[in-house]
Amino acid sequence: MNVEHLRCTFSDEESCRVVFESIIWPDSPVCPYCQSQYVW
């Protein structure tokens, strides 16, 4: 993967964030310390 490929894949910050969040939290966001789903 090169920079140009990344630029095409993640056209903006929001699309990048969505992909990384789906990798980190496949079901929903969860706090790693208390397992709460109220994270921000």
mmCIF entry with sequence, helices, sheets and N, C-alpha, C, O atoms, coordinates in Angstrom:
data_MODEL
# 
_entry.id   MODEL 
# 
_entity.id                         1 
_entity.type                       polymer 
_entity.pdbx_number_of_molecules   1 
# 
_entity_poly.entity_id                      1 
_entity_poly.type                           'polypeptide(L)' 
_entity_poly.nstd_linkage                   no 
_entity_poly.nstd_monomer                   no 
_entity_poly.pdbx_seq_one_letter_code       MNVEHLRCTFSDEESCRVVFESIIWPDSPVCPYCQSQYVW 
_entity_poly.pdbx_seq_one_letter_code_can   MNVEHLRCTFSDEESCRVVFESIIWPDSPVCPYCQSQYVW 
_entity_poly.pdbx_strand_id                 A 
# 
loop_
_entity_poly_seq.entity_id 
_entity_poly_seq.num 
_entity_poly_seq.mon_id 
_entity_poly_seq.hetero 
1 1  MET n 
1 2  ASN n 
1 3  VAL n 
1 4  GLU n 
1 5  HIS n 
1 6  LEU n 
1 7  ARG n 
1 8  CYS n 
1 9  THR n 
1 10 PHE n 
1 11 SER n 
1 12 ASP n 
1 13 GLU n 
1 14 GLU n 
1 15 SER n 
1 16 CYS n 
1 17 ARG n 
1 18 VAL n 
1 19 VAL n 
1 20 PHE n 
1 21 GLU n 
1 22 SER n 
1 23 ILE n 
1 24 ILE n 
1 25 TRP n 
1 26 PRO n 
1 27 ASP n 
1 28 SER n 
1 29 PRO n 
1 30 VAL n 
1 31 CYS n 
1 32 PRO n 
1 33 TYR n 
1 34 CYS n 
1 35 GLN n 
1 36 SER n 
1 37 GLN n 
1 38 TYR n 
1 39 VAL n 
1 40 TRP n 
# 
_struct_asym.id          A 
_struct_asym.entity_id   1 
# 
loop_
_struct_conf.conf_type_id 
_struct_conf.id 
_struct_conf.pdbx_PDB_helix_id 
_struct_conf.beg_label_comp_id 
_struct_conf.beg_label_asym_id 
_struct_conf.beg_label_seq_id 
_struct_conf.pdbx_beg_PDB_ins_code 
_struct_conf.end_label_comp_id 
_struct_conf.end_label_asym_id 
_struct_conf.end_label_seq_id 
_struct_conf.pdbx_end_PDB_ins_code 
_struct_conf.beg_auth_comp_id 
_struct_conf.beg_auth_asym_id 
_struct_conf.beg_auth_seq_id 
_struct_conf.end_auth_comp_id 
_struct_conf.end_auth_asym_id 
_struct_conf.end_auth_seq_id 
_struct_conf.pdbx_PDB_helix_class 
_struct_conf.details 
_struct_conf.pdbx_PDB_helix_length 
HELX_P HELX_P1 AA1 VAL A 3  ? THR A 9  ? VAL A 3  THR A 9  1 ? 7  
HELX_P HELX_P2 AA2 GLU A 13 ? ILE A 24 ? GLU A 13 ILE A 24 1 ? 12 
# 
_struct_conf_type.id          HELX_P 
_struct_conf_type.criteria    ? 
_struct_conf_type.reference   ? 
# 
loop_
_atom_site.group_PDB 
_atom_site.id 
_atom_site.type_symbol 
_atom_site.label_atom_id 
_atom_site.label_alt_id 
_atom_site.label_comp_id 
_atom_site.label_asym_id 
_atom_site.label_entity_id 
_atom_site.label_seq_id 
_atom_site.pdbx_PDB_ins_code 
_atom_site.Cartn_x 
_atom_site.Cartn_y 
_atom_site.Cartn_z 
_atom_site.occupancy 
_atom_site.B_iso_or_equiv 
_atom_site.pdbx_formal_charge 
_atom_site.auth_seq_id 
_atom_site.auth_comp_id 
_atom_site.auth_asym_id 
_atom_site.auth_atom_id 
_atom_site.pdbx_PDB_model_num 
ATOM 1   N N  . MET A 1 1  ? 0.853   -1.165 0.000  1.00 0.00 ? 1  MET A N  1 
ATOM 2   C CA . MET A 1 1  ? 0.000   0.000  0.000  1.00 0.00 ? 1  MET A CA 1 
ATOM 3   C C  . MET A 1 1  ? 0.905   1.236  0.000  1.00 0.00 ? 1  MET A C  1 
ATOM 4   O O  . MET A 1 1  ? 1.872   1.309  0.758  1.00 0.00 ? 1  MET A O  1 
ATOM 5   N N  . ASN A 1 2  ? 0.586   2.179  -0.836 1.00 0.00 ? 2  ASN A N  1 
ATOM 6   C CA . ASN A 1 2  ? 1.378   3.400  -0.879 1.00 0.00 ? 2  ASN A CA 1 
ATOM 7   C C  . ASN A 1 2  ? 0.511   4.603  -0.504 1.00 0.00 ? 2  ASN A C  1 
ATOM 8   O O  . ASN A 1 2  ? -0.686  4.463  -0.258 1.00 0.00 ? 2  ASN A O  1 
ATOM 9   N N  . VAL A 1 3  ? 1.109   5.746  -0.466 1.00 0.00 ? 3  VAL A N  1 
ATOM 10  C CA . VAL A 1 3  ? 0.409   6.961  -0.033 1.00 0.00 ? 3  VAL A CA 1 
ATOM 11  C C  . VAL A 1 3  ? -0.767  7.280  -0.958 1.00 0.00 ? 3  VAL A C  1 
ATOM 12  O O  . VAL A 1 3  ? -1.840  7.665  -0.494 1.00 0.00 ? 3  VAL A O  1 
ATOM 13  N N  . GLU A 1 4  ? -0.565  7.124  -2.233 1.00 0.00 ? 4  GLU A N  1 
ATOM 14  C CA . GLU A 1 4  ? -1.649  7.425  -3.178 1.00 0.00 ? 4  GLU A CA 1 
ATOM 15  C C  . GLU A 1 4  ? -2.838  6.480  -2.977 1.00 0.00 ? 4  GLU A C  1 
ATOM 16  O O  . GLU A 1 4  ? -3.989  6.908  -3.062 1.00 0.00 ? 4  GLU A O  1 
ATOM 17  N N  . HIS A 1 5  ? -2.573  5.234  -2.720 1.00 0.00 ? 5  HIS A N  1 
ATOM 18  C CA . HIS A 1 5  ? -3.650  4.272  -2.448 1.00 0.00 ? 5  HIS A CA 1 
ATOM 19  C C  . HIS A 1 5  ? -4.397  4.661  -1.176 1.00 0.00 ? 5  HIS A C  1 
ATOM 20  O O  . HIS A 1 5  ? -5.627  4.617  -1.145 1.00 0.00 ? 5  HIS A O  1 
ATOM 21  N N  . LEU A 1 6  ? -3.675  5.037  -0.136 1.00 0.00 ? 6  LEU A N  1 
ATOM 22  C CA . LEU A 1 6  ? -4.322  5.475  1.099  1.00 0.00 ? 6  LEU A CA 1 
ATOM 23  C C  . LEU A 1 6  ? -5.167  6.726  0.871  1.00 0.00 ? 6  LEU A C  1 
ATOM 24  O O  . LEU A 1 6  ? -6.268  6.846  1.408  1.00 0.00 ? 6  LEU A O  1 
ATOM 25  N N  . ARG A 1 7  ? -4.657  7.632  0.091  1.00 0.00 ? 7  ARG A N  1 
ATOM 26  C CA . ARG A 1 7  ? -5.384  8.871  -0.195 1.00 0.00 ? 7  ARG A CA 1 
ATOM 27  C C  . ARG A 1 7  ? -6.693  8.576  -0.922 1.00 0.00 ? 7  ARG A C  1 
ATOM 28  O O  . ARG A 1 7  ? -7.705  9.228  -0.664 1.00 0.00 ? 7  ARG A O  1 
ATOM 29  N N  . CYS A 1 8  ? -6.681  7.611  -1.816 1.00 0.00 ? 8  CYS A N  1 
ATOM 30  C CA . CYS A 1 8  ? -7.907  7.235  -2.534 1.00 0.00 ? 8  CYS A CA 1 
ATOM 31  C C  . CYS A 1 8  ? -8.870  6.473  -1.630 1.00 0.00 ? 8  CYS A C  1 
ATOM 32  O O  . CYS A 1 8  ? -10.084 6.653  -1.716 1.00 0.00 ? 8  CYS A O  1 
ATOM 33  N N  . THR A 1 9  ? -8.330  5.630  -0.772 1.00 0.00 ? 9  THR A N  1 
ATOM 34  C CA . THR A 1 9  ? -9.162  4.832  0.127  1.00 0.00 ? 9  THR A CA 1 
ATOM 35  C C  . THR A 1 9  ? -9.815  5.695  1.195  1.00 0.00 ? 9  THR A C  1 
ATOM 36  O O  . THR A 1 9  ? -11.001 5.543  1.487  1.00 0.00 ? 9  THR A O  1 
ATOM 37  N N  . PHE A 1 10 ? -9.037  6.598  1.774  1.00 0.00 ? 10 PHE A N  1 
ATOM 38  C CA . PHE A 1 10 ? -9.534  7.474  2.831  1.00 0.00 ? 10 PHE A CA 1 
ATOM 39  C C  . PHE A 1 10 ? -9.573  8.897  2.302  1.00 0.00 ? 10 PHE A C  1 
ATOM 40  O O  . PHE A 1 10 ? -8.646  9.681  2.507  1.00 0.00 ? 10 PHE A O  1 
ATOM 41  N N  . SER A 1 11 ? -10.641 9.208  1.631  1.00 0.00 ? 11 SER A N  1 
ATOM 42  C CA . SER A 1 11 ? -10.744 10.518 0.993  1.00 0.00 ? 11 SER A CA 1 
ATOM 43  C C  . SER A 1 11 ? -10.855 11.665 1.994  1.00 0.00 ? 11 SER A C  1 
ATOM 44  O O  . SER A 1 11 ? -10.559 12.815 1.670  1.00 0.00 ? 11 SER A O  1 
ATOM 45  N N  . ASP A 1 12 ? -11.287 11.338 3.218  1.00 0.00 ? 12 ASP A N  1 
ATOM 46  C CA . ASP A 1 12 ? -11.377 12.373 4.247  1.00 0.00 ? 12 ASP A CA 1 
ATOM 47  C C  . ASP A 1 12 ? -11.163 11.750 5.624  1.00 0.00 ? 12 ASP A C  1 
ATOM 48  O O  . ASP A 1 12 ? -11.068 10.530 5.759  1.00 0.00 ? 12 ASP A O  1 
ATOM 49  N N  . GLU A 1 13 ? -11.090 12.580 6.615  1.00 0.00 ? 13 GLU A N  1 
ATOM 50  C CA . GLU A 1 13 ? -10.813 12.120 7.978  1.00 0.00 ? 13 GLU A CA 1 
ATOM 51  C C  . GLU A 1 13 ? -11.928 11.219 8.504  1.00 0.00 ? 13 GLU A C  1 
ATOM 52  O O  . GLU A 1 13 ? -11.659 10.241 9.200  1.00 0.00 ? 13 GLU A O  1 
ATOM 53  N N  . GLU A 1 14 ? -13.154 11.539 8.180  1.00 0.00 ? 14 GLU A N  1 
ATOM 54  C CA . GLU A 1 14 ? -14.290 10.761 8.651  1.00 0.00 ? 14 GLU A CA 1 
ATOM 55  C C  . GLU A 1 14 ? -14.235 9.322  8.139  1.00 0.00 ? 14 GLU A C  1 
ATOM 56  O O  . GLU A 1 14 ? -14.471 8.395  8.915  1.00 0.00 ? 14 GLU A O  1 
ATOM 57  N N  . SER A 1 15 ? -13.938 9.112  6.884  1.00 0.00 ? 15 SER A N  1 
ATOM 58  C CA . SER A 1 15 ? -13.873 7.750  6.348  1.00 0.00 ? 15 SER A CA 1 
ATOM 59  C C  . SER A 1 15 ? -12.746 6.959  6.985  1.00 0.00 ? 15 SER A C  1 
ATOM 60  O O  . SER A 1 15 ? -12.886 5.759  7.219  1.00 0.00 ? 15 SER A O  1 
ATOM 61  N N  . CYS A 1 16 ? -11.639 7.610  7.266  1.00 0.00 ? 16 CYS A N  1 
ATOM 62  C CA . CYS A 1 16 ? -10.527 6.957  7.950  1.00 0.00 ? 16 CYS A CA 1 
ATOM 63  C C  . CYS A 1 16 ? -10.926 6.555  9.364  1.00 0.00 ? 16 CYS A C  1 
ATOM 64  O O  . CYS A 1 16 ? -10.650 5.436  9.796  1.00 0.00 ? 16 CYS A O  1 
ATOM 65  N N  . ARG A 1 17 ? -11.569 7.458  10.080 1.00 0.00 ? 17 ARG A N  1 
ATOM 66  C CA . ARG A 1 17 ? -12.015 7.179  11.447 1.00 0.00 ? 17 ARG A CA 1 
ATOM 67  C C  . ARG A 1 17 ? -12.969 5.999  11.487 1.00 0.00 ? 17 ARG A C  1 
ATOM 68  O O  . ARG A 1 17 ? -12.853 5.142  12.363 1.00 0.00 ? 17 ARG A O  1 
ATOM 69  N N  . VAL A 1 18 ? -13.901 5.942  10.562 1.00 0.00 ? 18 VAL A N  1 
ATOM 70  C CA . VAL A 1 18 ? -14.879 4.859  10.521 1.00 0.00 ? 18 VAL A CA 1 
ATOM 71  C C  . VAL A 1 18 ? -14.191 3.506  10.341 1.00 0.00 ? 18 VAL A C  1 
ATOM 72  O O  . VAL A 1 18 ? -14.547 2.535  11.008 1.00 0.00 ? 18 VAL A O  1 
ATOM 73  N N  . VAL A 1 19 ? -13.226 3.441  9.459  1.00 0.00 ? 19 VAL A N  1 
ATOM 74  C CA . VAL A 1 19 ? -12.507 2.179  9.222  1.00 0.00 ? 19 VAL A CA 1 
ATOM 75  C C  . VAL A 1 19 ? -11.740 1.755  10.475 1.00 0.00 ? 19 VAL A C  1 
ATOM 76  O O  . VAL A 1 19 ? -11.824 0.599  10.890 1.00 0.00 ? 19 VAL A O  1 
ATOM 77  N N  . PHE A 1 20 ? -11.000 2.672  11.071 1.00 0.00 ? 20 PHE A N  1 
ATOM 78  C CA . PHE A 1 20 ? -10.231 2.304  12.261 1.00 0.00 ? 20 PHE A CA 1 
ATOM 79  C C  . PHE A 1 20 ? -11.124 1.940  13.441 1.00 0.00 ? 20 PHE A C  1 
ATOM 80  O O  . PHE A 1 20 ? -10.799 1.022  14.195 1.00 0.00 ? 20 PHE A O  1 
ATOM 81  N N  . GLU A 1 21 ? -12.230 2.634  13.615 1.00 0.00 ? 21 GLU A N  1 
ATOM 82  C CA . GLU A 1 21 ? -13.155 2.268  14.693 1.00 0.00 ? 21 GLU A CA 1 
ATOM 83  C C  . GLU A 1 21 ? -13.752 0.889  14.466 1.00 0.00 ? 21 GLU A C  1 
ATOM 84  O O  . GLU A 1 21 ? -13.942 0.137  15.422 1.00 0.00 ? 21 GLU A O  1 
ATOM 85  N N  . SER A 1 22 ? -14.047 0.547  13.232 1.00 0.00 ? 22 SER A N  1 
ATOM 86  C CA . SER A 1 22 ? -14.611 -0.781 12.964 1.00 0.00 ? 22 SER A CA 1 
ATOM 87  C C  . SER A 1 22 ? -13.592 -1.890 13.227 1.00 0.00 ? 22 SER A C  1 
ATOM 88  O O  . SER A 1 22 ? -13.969 -3.014 13.556 1.00 0.00 ? 22 SER A O  1 
ATOM 89  N N  . ILE A 1 23 ? -12.305 -1.577 13.082 1.00 0.00 ? 23 ILE A N  1 
ATOM 90  C CA . ILE A 1 23 ? -11.260 -2.550 13.389 1.00 0.00 ? 23 ILE A CA 1 
ATOM 91  C C  . ILE A 1 23 ? -11.095 -2.698 14.905 1.00 0.00 ? 23 ILE A C  1 
ATOM 92  O O  . ILE A 1 23 ? -10.986 -3.811 15.419 1.00 0.00 ? 23 ILE A O  1 
ATOM 93  N N  . ILE A 1 24 ? -11.077 -1.579 15.605 1.00 0.00 ? 24 ILE A N  1 
ATOM 94  C CA . ILE A 1 24 ? -10.870 -1.595 17.057 1.00 0.00 ? 24 ILE A CA 1 
ATOM 95  C C  . ILE A 1 24 ? -12.100 -2.134 17.782 1.00 0.00 ? 24 ILE A C  1 
ATOM 96  O O  . ILE A 1 24 ? -11.979 -2.948 18.698 1.00 0.00 ? 24 ILE A O  1 
ATOM 97  N N  . TRP A 1 25 ? -13.274 -1.680 17.374 1.00 0.00 ? 25 TRP A N  1 
ATOM 98  C CA . TRP A 1 25 ? -14.537 -2.074 18.014 1.00 0.00 ? 25 TRP A CA 1 
ATOM 99  C C  . TRP A 1 25 ? -15.478 -2.662 16.967 1.00 0.00 ? 25 TRP A C  1 
ATOM 100 O O  . TRP A 1 25 ? -16.304 -1.923 16.430 1.00 0.00 ? 25 TRP A O  1 
ATOM 101 N N  . PRO A 1 26 ? -15.396 -3.941 16.653 1.00 0.00 ? 26 PRO A N  1 
ATOM 102 C CA . PRO A 1 26 ? -16.233 -4.514 15.595 1.00 0.00 ? 26 PRO A CA 1 
ATOM 103 C C  . PRO A 1 26 ? -17.734 -4.459 15.899 1.00 0.00 ? 26 PRO A C  1 
ATOM 104 O O  . PRO A 1 26 ? -18.544 -4.376 14.976 1.00 0.00 ? 26 PRO A O  1 
ATOM 105 N N  . ASP A 1 27 ? -18.111 -4.503 17.166 1.00 0.00 ? 27 ASP A N  1 
ATOM 106 C CA . ASP A 1 27 ? -19.543 -4.466 17.507 1.00 0.00 ? 27 ASP A CA 1 
ATOM 107 C C  . ASP A 1 27 ? -19.996 -3.059 17.872 1.00 0.00 ? 27 ASP A C  1 
ATOM 108 O O  . ASP A 1 27 ? -20.929 -2.522 17.276 1.00 0.00 ? 27 ASP A O  1 
ATOM 109 N N  . SER A 1 28 ? -19.336 -2.479 18.841 1.00 0.00 ? 28 SER A N  1 
ATOM 110 C CA . SER A 1 28 ? -19.628 -1.107 19.255 1.00 0.00 ? 28 SER A CA 1 
ATOM 111 C C  . SER A 1 28 ? -18.490 -0.636 20.151 1.00 0.00 ? 28 SER A C  1 
ATOM 112 O O  . SER A 1 28 ? -17.744 -1.461 20.678 1.00 0.00 ? 28 SER A O  1 
ATOM 113 N N  . PRO A 1 29 ? -18.343 0.671  20.335 1.00 0.00 ? 29 PRO A N  1 
ATOM 114 C CA . PRO A 1 29 ? -17.275 1.166  21.208 1.00 0.00 ? 29 PRO A CA 1 
ATOM 115 C C  . PRO A 1 29 ? -17.457 0.680  22.648 1.00 0.00 ? 29 PRO A C  1 
ATOM 116 O O  . PRO A 1 29 ? -18.562 0.706  23.189 1.00 0.00 ? 29 PRO A O  1 
ATOM 117 N N  . VAL A 1 30 ? -16.366 0.243  23.251 1.00 0.00 ? 30 VAL A N  1 
ATOM 118 C CA . VAL A 1 30 ? -16.394 -0.250 24.629 1.00 0.00 ? 30 VAL A CA 1 
ATOM 119 C C  . VAL A 1 30 ? -15.134 0.243  25.333 1.00 0.00 ? 30 VAL A C  1 
ATOM 120 O O  . VAL A 1 30 ? -14.034 0.169  24.785 1.00 0.00 ? 30 VAL A O  1 
ATOM 121 N N  . CYS A 1 31 ? -15.304 0.739  26.534 1.00 0.00 ? 31 CYS A N  1 
ATOM 122 C CA . CYS A 1 31 ? -14.174 1.183  27.327 1.00 0.00 ? 31 CYS A CA 1 
ATOM 123 C C  . CYS A 1 31 ? -13.317 -0.022 27.720 1.00 0.00 ? 31 CYS A C  1 
ATOM 124 O O  . CYS A 1 31 ? -13.852 -1.006 28.231 1.00 0.00 ? 31 CYS A O  1 
ATOM 125 N N  . PRO A 1 32 ? -12.005 0.032  27.494 1.00 0.00 ? 32 PRO A N  1 
ATOM 126 C CA . PRO A 1 32 ? -11.163 -1.117 27.836 1.00 0.00 ? 32 PRO A CA 1 
ATOM 127 C C  . PRO A 1 32 ? -10.983 -1.317 29.343 1.00 0.00 ? 32 PRO A C  1 
ATOM 128 O O  . PRO A 1 32 ? -10.539 -2.381 29.775 1.00 0.00 ? 32 PRO A O  1 
ATOM 129 N N  . TYR A 1 33 ? -11.319 -0.322 30.134 1.00 0.00 ? 33 TYR A N  1 
ATOM 130 C CA . TYR A 1 33 ? -11.122 -0.399 31.582 1.00 0.00 ? 33 TYR A CA 1 
ATOM 131 C C  . TYR A 1 33 ? -12.356 -0.878 32.320 1.00 0.00 ? 33 TYR A C  1 
ATOM 132 O O  . TYR A 1 33 ? -12.270 -1.761 33.173 1.00 0.00 ? 33 TYR A O  1 
ATOM 133 N N  . CYS A 1 34 ? -13.514 -0.295 31.995 1.00 0.00 ? 34 CYS A N  1 
ATOM 134 C CA . CYS A 1 34 ? -14.728 -0.638 32.757 1.00 0.00 ? 34 CYS A CA 1 
ATOM 135 C C  . CYS A 1 34 ? -15.800 -1.338 31.920 1.00 0.00 ? 34 CYS A C  1 
ATOM 136 O O  . CYS A 1 34 ? -16.860 -1.693 32.435 1.00 0.00 ? 34 CYS A O  1 
ATOM 137 N N  . GLN A 1 35 ? -15.520 -1.533 30.630 1.00 0.00 ? 35 GLN A N  1 
ATOM 138 C CA . GLN A 1 35 ? -16.445 -2.187 29.694 1.00 0.00 ? 35 GLN A CA 1 
ATOM 139 C C  . GLN A 1 35 ? -17.731 -1.396 29.438 1.00 0.00 ? 35 GLN A C  1 
ATOM 140 O O  . GLN A 1 35 ? -18.700 -1.941 28.909 1.00 0.00 ? 35 GLN A O  1 
ATOM 141 N N  . SER A 1 36 ? -17.740 -0.134 29.806 1.00 0.00 ? 36 SER A N  1 
ATOM 142 C CA . SER A 1 36 ? -18.896 0.719  29.539 1.00 0.00 ? 36 SER A CA 1 
ATOM 143 C C  . SER A 1 36 ? -18.999 1.013  28.054 1.00 0.00 ? 36 SER A C  1 
ATOM 144 O O  . SER A 1 36 ? -17.987 1.116  27.361 1.00 0.00 ? 36 SER A O  1 
ATOM 145 N N  . GLN A 1 37 ? -20.212 1.146  27.575 1.00 0.00 ? 37 GLN A N  1 
ATOM 146 C CA . GLN A 1 37 ? -20.406 1.495  26.167 1.00 0.00 ? 37 GLN A CA 1 
ATOM 147 C C  . GLN A 1 37 ? -20.560 3.005  25.990 1.00 0.00 ? 37 GLN A C  1 
ATOM 148 O O  . GLN A 1 37 ? -20.775 3.480  24.874 1.00 0.00 ? 37 GLN A O  1 
ATOM 149 N N  . TYR A 1 38 ? -20.453 3.752  27.074 1.00 0.00 ? 38 TYR A N  1 
ATOM 150 C CA . TYR A 1 38 ? -20.522 5.216  27.007 1.00 0.00 ? 38 TYR A CA 1 
ATOM 151 C C  . TYR A 1 38 ? -19.098 5.755  26.915 1.00 0.00 ? 38 TYR A C  1 
ATOM 152 O O  . TYR A 1 38 ? -18.490 6.103  27.927 1.00 0.00 ? 38 TYR A O  1 
ATOM 153 N N  . VAL A 1 39 ? -18.586 5.820  25.721 1.00 0.00 ? 39 VAL A N  1 
ATOM 154 C CA . VAL A 1 39 ? -17.227 6.307  25.498 1.00 0.00 ? 39 VAL A CA 1 
ATOM 155 C C  . VAL A 1 39 ? -17.259 7.522  24.599 1.00 0.00 ? 39 VAL A C  1 
ATOM 156 O O  . VAL A 1 39 ? -18.151 7.674  23.764 1.00 0.00 ? 39 VAL A O  1 
ATOM 157 N N  . TRP A 1 40 ? -16.272 8.385  24.781 1.00 0.00 ? 40 TRP A N  1 
ATOM 158 C CA . TRP A 1 40 ? -16.158 9.557  23.914 1.00 0.00 ? 40 TRP A CA 1 
ATOM 159 C C  . TRP A 1 40 ? -14.740 10.015 23.878 1.00 0.00 ? 40 TRP A C  1 
ATOM 160 O O  . TRP A 1 40 ? -14.424 10.994 23.202 1.00 0.00 ? 40 TRP A O  1 
# 
